[in-house]
Amino acid sequence: MKNKIIFGLVFILGYGVQIAHAEFLNMGTPEIIMLLVAGLLFFGFFGGIFMLIYYLIKKSRNTSPNLAPNTVAINFAPPIAYQNPLVDGGADKKEPIKVNGRIALPQQNEIRYVNTDEIVRCEADNNYTNFFFSGGDKMLISKSLKEYSDLLKPHGFIRTHQSHLINPRFVKSWLKEDGGTLLMENGDKIPVSKTNRELVKEVLGK
């Protein structure tokens, strides 16, 4: 049954082509021209429609879809961490204040500002620190020597002993007594521990 249907379709198509070919040969020149023009118009019309549809489909694929009404665009980018440059995390810490070449020495009734090159040496006294100045003044500050050691090291001060911090500018000589002692210009003698001996000699030029 299936083969008969296929054969019938082929026969009808072939017969129709033969008839069309015979009619075409019997036509005159004007009829042929009109037929060609009609064919061109027909295919041009449907070809134009096809190209228009293809262009619209391509354009719709390339353009991003518009947001529906009452739709809010959400940015999922991670927020930049806020940092306040005016807030210092260590602002609450009560540490000696360093202002250029000066330091602040807090006392009970005042805060004294001194130049680091005026300090001859510092000496620990339990949790306090004695400051000795080039003019002969002396001041007791309620801070440990460790705090001022860290503060004054960038200014060239040396920790010669667990209890002593000196300014190399005021060292007069190295005394060989007791394994090593520094004689300061004001006459004070400062011991040098074995662990700090090489460092002190290196700073002073041996």
N, C-alpha and C positions, 0 to 999 in steps of 0.2 A: 504493500500500500504506500509506504514511504517513498519507494523508488518511483512509483507511478506519478506521485505528486511532483517530485523533483523533475522528472522528464517532461511533465506538462508545463512547468514554469519555464524550463529552458526552451521548449518549442514556441511558447507564446512570445518570449523575449526575442528569439531569433526571427520569428515571423514579423514581429513589429519592427525590427531593425530593417528587414528587407523592404517592407512597405515604405518606411520612412526614406530609405535610400532611393527607391523607385520614384517617389513623389519629389524628392530633391532634384533628381535628374530631369524631371519634366517641368520644373520651374524655370521661369525666365530670369534674366539678370536683375530687374527691379525687385522681384519677389525675394530673390536670394539676399540682396542687399538689406531689404527691410527685415528679413529673418535674422540676419547677422546683427543688425542694430538692436533688434528686440532682445536677442540673446545677450548682447553686451550689457544692455540696460538692466536686464533681469539679474544677471550674475553680479553686476556692479552694485545694484541695490542691496541684494542679500549679503554680498561681501562686505559692504560698508557697515551693515547692521552687525555682522559677526565681529568686525574689527572694533566697533564701538563697545560691544559687550565685553570683548577681551580687554580693552583699555580700562573700562570701569572696574572689572574684577581685579586687575593688576594694581590699580591705584588704591582700591580698598584694602588690599593686602599690605601695601607699603606704608600706609598711614596708620598711626597708633590709634586705638579706639578712644573716643572721647569719654570723659567721665559723665556718668549719669547725673541728672539734676539732684541737688541736695547731697552730693557726694563730696567728702573731704579727703584730699590727698594727704597721706601720712608719710612723713620722712622717718625711715627706720635707721638712719645713720646714727652711730653712737655719739652721744653728746661729748663735747670737749670739756675736760675736767676744769672746773673753775678754780682759779688760783688768785688770791688777793695779794698783790705784791706789797701791800702796806702792812700785812700781818706777818709778824715774825714769830715762828714757833718757839723761839727761845727768849721771847720778850719778858716772860714771867720769871726767868732765872736771874737771881741776884748775883751777877758777876761783875768784876771790875771793868770799868768802861775805858776803852782805848780810843783816844782822840788824836789822830796823827802820831806825833812823837811824844805824846803825853798820856798819862794814866790818871785815873781818879782814885783817890784814897779816901774812903768813907770813914768818918769819925762820928762820935756821938752828936756833936753840935754843928758839924760842917762836913763838907766834902772838899778835900784839898786836891788841886790839880797840879801835878809836878811833871817836869820834863824828865824823860828817862835818862838823859845824860847827866842829871844832877844826882842820881842815885849811885852811891858808892857800892853798897852791898845790902843784902837782906839776910836776916837771921831768924830762924824758927824759935818760937817760945810757946811750946805746947800747940794749941790751936790758934795762936796769934803769930804775927810777923813783925819784927822790928826793922824799920827802914832807917838807914844811915845815909845822910846827904853830904855833899861836898862842902857845904858851908858849916858843917859841924852839927846840924840839927839832927834830931832823932824822933821817930814817930812810931807808935805802937798801933797796929791795925788788927782788927778782929777777923782776920782771914788767915787760912793756912798758907804755908810757904809753897805748897804744891800749886795752888791757884795762881800765885804770882810768878812761879817758875814757868808755867805754861804761857803766861802773858808776856813775860820779858825775854824769853828765849829768842823770839824773832828780832829783838833789838840787840842781840849779841851777848846776853848775860849767860853765865856758865854756872851749873850746879856742881860745885866742888866737893860738897859733902851733903849728907842727909839733912843737915841743919843750916847750910850756907849756900847762898846764891850771890855771885859777885859780878861787878862790871869790870871787864878786862882793861878798860881805859885807866882805871885807878890802881892797877897792880904795879908795884914798884920793883919787886924782885921775888925770885924763887929761893926760899931757904931750904936747905937739905936736912934740916933738923926734923926729927920724928917722921922720917920717910917722905916728907914733902909738906911745906907750909908756904903760903903766900903772904908776903908783906905788902900791905896796902899803903898808899901815899899818906894816909892819915895816921899811920903807925899801927893799925890793927893787924893781927896775925890770924890768918884763916887756914884751918887744916884742909888737907886734900886727901880724900879717901883713896885706897888702892884701886878701886873699880873706876874712879874718875880721873886717875892720874894721867894716863896717856891722852885722854881727850883734852884735859886742861893744858898739857904741854903742847899739843898740836895747835890749839887755839892761840896760845901765847907765843908760838914760834920756837918752842924748845930752847 
